[in-house]
Amino acid sequence: MTDVIVIGSGPAGYVAAIRCAQLGLETICIEKESSSDGKEVLGGTCLNVGCIPSKALLDSSHKFYATKNNYQEHGISVTNLKLDLPKMMERKEGIVNKLTSGIQGLFKLNKVKSIQGTAKVVSANQVEVTNGDNKEIIEGKNIIIASGSRPIEIPSAKWDQNIVDSTGALEFDSVPKKLGVIGAGVIGLELGSVWARLGSEVTVIEAMEDFLFMADKQIARDVLKEFSNQGLNIKLGCNLTDAKSTAKKVNVTYQSSEGEQKDSFDKLIVAVGRRPNSEDIIGSELGIEIDEKGFIKVDDFCQTSVETIWAVGDVVRGPMLAHKGSEEGIMVAERIAGKKAQMEYELVPSVIYTHPEVAWVGKNEQELKEEGIDYKSGSFPFAASGRALAADDAVGFVKVLADKANDTILGVHAFGPAAAEIVQQGVIAMEFGSSAEDLGMTIFSHPTVSEALHEAAMSVNNQAIHIGNKRK
């Protein structure tokens, strides 16, 4: 009997497996995805068809757009600029292959055994693995389910050659002249941005009236304005009622406040969220509860109602984020090894990797108001940042929210250059219970865009240097 069986090799699963092995636990990782030669494909959605390939295309498309539109101000003239989409896709695939093979190397280094097949937990210590016609039972003292998630398909827009999910949107062989996107969430905005930069006329149809409801309202308002300036036609409060493909078009019908609307697109991306891969992975006789959305029910430490069975990542409650899943994997590995690890779920950062980036951690202003928490805020615009201006990248701002009574930082929000990296500094500060004053007294290199966080923290207490402060 092995010590730990991990089901799934995405960011939650492979990290859990490696950490278990580092702690001296004999570990097996089971992955159902396989290549044409029958070998397991490690890395899950994130490395293969999610985080990594989308970031590769986001960076490539940004370089193309900037070369075409922004370099003249720098005294750089580019003529005969051409897009080589196959080369761009080849680069993306090269990055994916490098990272997935890297996981194989890490498994070998840490002595994690990987098995290709579809797993099902059949008892507290047994997993049935199916590979074609072959079935075997593997026994383990502990089982970690990290089976991930998949895109949601909606009845009004069934997938075909022209109506695609997020995976299909990473594989277009030409730039659609007109592109429709259903859903103005993280995935929809990132993919819409990629193809808009490469020349698509992009329309984003969002059912909710509030744009980026999960973000700070001030941030969301500025993001909507900037993305509209970039050419994304974002339609809020619009419900898709029908989408039908012809040979070359997708005809779309949706309801807005003005009644029924119609449009047609060359391609339609459906990006309305993801669903946990929890079906048929746990035998019903175990009595482990799965909620109506498909999430496996776990406690604060990702343990199910069966002591030896754990679940982490997209298949359990909380945001479907790779870094959240990875940290859950580490926590569970350490708890199996007898350590008292735990996660600070309120400090899981969120990022939208558009340009400019959008990122946040902790509470936003509307949440603090709803919870009746007295707070104070400070902000700093990138338009006042020397480094941002030098880079011709000065859209947006950083905001810091702090407790009015004791100055403890409650939230950090950013929209602008390197927002993800800036907010990560806020995560570190909040992890150690820092006050806005603590962050304001920290020395930041000059000139950097990170100084916007420094100034925003000082602004909380009306001590900002490079902008005016609120009147006392």
N, C-alpha and C positions, 0 to 999 in steps of 0.2 A: 504493500500500500504506500503510495507516494504521499508526501506531506500536503501539497496543494495542487489542485487542478484549476486552471484559469480557462474560462470559456470566452474566447474573443481576443484578438491581438491589436485592437485599436489603442489609442492613448491611455485608456483606463486599464485595459487588459495587459498590454505588454509591459507597462510600467509596474503594475502589480506583480507580474511574474518576475521581472528583474529584481525588484526590491525583496520579494520572498526569497529568491536565490541568494541575494546578498546577505540575508539574515540566516543563512544556513539551512533553508528549507528546500527539500527536493521538490522541484516544480515542473509541471507539464502544462503547456499552453496549447489549446485546441482552436484551430481557425478553419472556418468552413469555406472561405473564398480560396479558389485555386487558379493557377495559371494553366495555359494550354498543355503544359507537360505534366500536370497533376500535382505540382508542388503548391504548398500553402502560400498565399499572398498576405504578408504581414502588414500591419499598419492601420487597418480599418478604414473607415470613411475619411478620416482626417488626412492621412498621408496619401491615399489613392485617388479619392474623388471629392475632397472637401477642402480643408484648410490650406494645404500645401499647393495643390495645382491652382486653386483660385487665387492665391497670393502671387504665384508666378505670373499668371495672366494679368492680375492687377498691376504688378510692377512693369511688365512689358508694355501693356496698353498705356500706362501713364507716361512712359518714356516716349512712346510714339506720339501721344497727344502733345506733350511738352515740346518735342522737337518741331512739331508742325505749327504750334500756336504761340509758344512762349519764348523761344530762344532769340528772336529778333531784338528784344530789349537788352539782351546780354551782348549784342554786337556779333551774333552768330547767325549767318545766313545759310539756310539749307535749301538746296534745289533738288528737284527730281526725287523727292522723298517717296518711298514705296513701302507698302506693307507686305511682308512675307509671312502670311499666316501659318503655312505649314512649318516654317522654321520656328515660329513662336511656339507652336504646339509641340514641336520636337524638343525644344528647350524645357518646356513644362514637364514632359514625360521623363526627360533625363534627370531632372531634380527629384521627381517621384521615385524613380528607380534607384537613385543613389541613397535616398533615405530609407526606403523599404529594405534594401539590401543591408543597410546599416543596422537595422533591427535584427536581421539574421546574424550579423556579426556580434551584436551585443548578447543575443541569446547564447551563442557559442561561447563567448567570453565568460558569461555568468553561469554556464552549464544548465540553461533552461532547455528542456526538450520540447520541440514543437511537433504537433500532429495535425494533418489535414483531415477534416471531416466535420459533419454536422453533429453537434452535441445535444444531449438531453439528460437532465438530472433525473435519475430514476429512484434514488434513495438518498439518505443523508450523507452517504459516503461513496456513492456510485454515479458514474456518468456513462451513458451509452453513446458511443461514437459510430456514426454511419458514414461509410465512404463507398459510394456505389452500392454493390450488392453485399459488401462486407460490413459486419457489425461486431463491435467488441465492447466489453465493459472494462472501464478503468476505475480503480478504487483510489480514493484520497481522503485524508483526515479532514481536509477543508476544501470547499469548492467556492470559487469566486466567479460569479456571472458578470461578464462585461461584454454583452452581446450587441451593444450599440443601438442605432436607430436607422430609419430609412425615411425618404421623402414621403409626404402625404399626397395621395392621389385623390382628387375631388371628382364627384360624379359629373359635374358640368364641364370638365375638361380632361377627358381621358387621354392618356399618353399615346402618341403615335410618332410618325416621322417628323411632324412639324410642331407638335405639342410635347414639350420635354420637361423633365425635372432638372434639378441642379446639376446632376451628372451629365445629362445631355447638353446642357448649356456650356459645359467646359470642352465640348468636342465638336462644335460647329466647324464645317470645312470651308465656310465662306462667311463673310460679314453680312448679316441680314440687313436689307435696306430699311425695313420697318420691323421693330421688335417689340412685342408685348411682354410685360412681366406681371404676373398675378402675385401680389404680396409686396408691401414696402417695408419688410423687415430686413434683418442683417443680410441674409442671402440674396434677396431680391435687389437690394440697393447695390451690393458688391457686383453681382453679375450684370445688372443694368449698366453700371458704371464702366465695366470692361468693354462692353460692346458699343456703348455711346462714344467712348474715346476712339474706338476704331472705325467709327463712321455711321453706326446705326441711329435711326430716329427711334428713340425709346419712349414708350408710354408705360407707366407703372400704375396698375389699378389696385387700390387698397380699400378693403371693406370698412375699416375703422375710420372714424372722423378725426381722431387724434393721430398725428404723425409721430412715430417713435414714442408711443405712450410710455414705454419703460424708461425713457431718458428724461433728464431735466427739461422742463418746458422751454426755458430760455435757450438752451442748447438746441432742442428740437426745432424751434422756430428759425434759428439762424441756419441750421443744416438744410431745412426745406428751401429756404431762400437761395442758398448757395448751389444746391443740387439743381434747382430750377434754372439758375444762371448757366449751369454746365450743360443744359439741354435735356435733362430728365423731365418729362411731362408727368408729374405725379398727381393722380386723381384720387382724392380721399372720399370716403363715404360712398364708395361704388361697389356694388355686389355683382360678381359675375353670375350670369344665369345660363349662358350657353357658349360653347366654343366648338366649332366644327372645322375639320381640315378638308381642304380640297387638295388637288394635286400639288399646288404651289403656295397656297394661302391658308390662313386660319381666320375664319370669320367669327367675330366675338360679339356677344350681346351682354350688356350689363345695365343695371339699374343705378341711376344717380338721383339726386334730389330734384333734378329736372325731368325725370322720367326715363324711359327706355332709351339707351344709347347703343349705337353699333359702330364697329371699327373692324379693320382687317389688318393682319400682320403676316410677314413672311415666316416668322417663328414666334412661338409663345412659350415662355418659361413659367412654369407653375412653382412658386416658392412660398407656400402657405404654411410651412412648418414641417416637423418631422415626428414620426411615431416610433416608440420603443420596439425593439425586436424581442418581444417577450412571449410570443405565441409558440406553443409546443416545445418550450425549452425546459419547463419544469413539470414533472409528473403531478397530476391533480391530487394523487393520494398523499402528497407531502403537506398539503394544506397551506401552502404559501400563497398569500393574497396578492392579486394583481388588480389594480384599480381600473376604473372605466376608461382611462386614457392609455392603459397598457403599461403603466409603471409598476414595477415590482415593489411591494411595500417593505421598507426597511426602517430601522431606528436611526438615531443620530450618528451611529458608527457604521452604517451600511450593513448591519446584520439583519437577516430575515428572521421569521418566527422559528426557523430551524437553526439551532445553535451553530452548526458546522457549515451553513450555507450563507454566503454574502453576495451582495450585488452592488455594482459601482457603475458610474458613468451615465450615459444617456438613458439607460434602462431603469434608472431610479429618479426620484423627484429632484427638482431643481433645474437650473439652466442647462441646456445641452451644449456644454462647452468642453473642449478637449482638456484644458488645464484643470477644470473642476474634476473631471473624471480621473485624470492622472493623480491628483492629490488624494482623491478618495482611494485609489488603488494603493498608494503608499500607506495611507492610514490603516487600511484593512490588513495589509501585509505586516505592518508593525504590531497591530493588535493580535494577529494570529501568533506572532513570535513572542507575545507576552508583554509588549510595551503598551503604555497608556497614551497612545496617540489620539488626537482629535483634530477636527477641521473647524476653521472659522468661516462659516458659510457666508456671513455678512461681508466678508472681504474678498469675495470672488469678483475680479474685474471683468467688465464687458467691453468689447471693442468692435467697431465697424471699420473695416480696412479700406474705406474709400479714400479719396483725396479731396479735401483734407480728411484726416482720420477723426473718428468720434470715439470717445472712451469715457468710462466712469467707474467708480467704485463707491460703495456705501450708499447713504441716503441722498435723495434729491430733495429739492425744496418742497414739492407738493407732498411727498411722504412725510417730511418733518411737520408740515402744517397739519396734515391729517392725524398724526400721532400726538399733536399738541406739544411738541418739543420746541422750546424757545431756542432760537439759533441766530447766528450772525453769519454774514457772508462777505467774501471778498473776491474780486475778479481782476484779471489783467488781460488786455487785448494783445494779440500778436502784432497788431499794427504799431504798437509801441515797443516792439522787440527788435533791437538792432540786428540780431542774427536772422530772424525771420524776414526782415526787410532785405537784408543782403542776399538771401536765398530767393527773393521774389515769391515768398510763400507765407503771407502775413494775414490770411483769413482766419477768423475765429478768436477764441479766448480760453482762458483757464479760470475755473471757479472753485473756491474752497469754502466749505460749510463747516462751521464749528459750533459747539455748545455754548450758548450765551453765558452760562454760569461758570464753567470751568475751562473753556477754550479748547476742549478736546475736539480733534478733527472728526467730523461725522460723515463727510463725503468729499470726493474730489471729482470734478467733471472737466472734460477738455474737448474742444473742437478745434482742430488745427494741425500744423505740422508736428509729426512725432507724438501725437496725442496718446497713443498706446504706451510709449516709453515714459511719458510724463506722468500719466496716471499710475504707472507701476511704482514710481517713486512715492506717490501718495499711499499706495498699498503698504509699502514698507513702513512708512511713518505711522499709519493707522494700526498696523500689526503690533507696534510697540507702544500704542496709546499716546502718540505725540499730540501736542497742542499746536495750534496755528503759530503760536509764538516760537515753539521749538523749530518748526520748519522755517520760520522767518529768520531765525538766528543761525541757520545752517548756511555754510558758504557754498555758493554755486559758481561754477566756472563762467567766465565772461569772455566772449559773447556766446551764449547758448540759448536755444529755445526753452530749455528747462528753467531758465530764469523767470519765465512767465508763472511757473508754479510758486517760485520764491516770492515774487511780487504779489501774487494773489493771496498767499498766506499772510504777508505783511498787511495787505489791504483789509483783511478781516478785522484787524485792530487799528485801522486808519493810519498805518505806518508805511504805506507804499511810497517808494521814492520816485518812480518814473511815470506815475500818473497822479492825477489829483485824488485826494481822499474824500470820503463822505464827510459832510459837516457834522460836527458833534452836537 
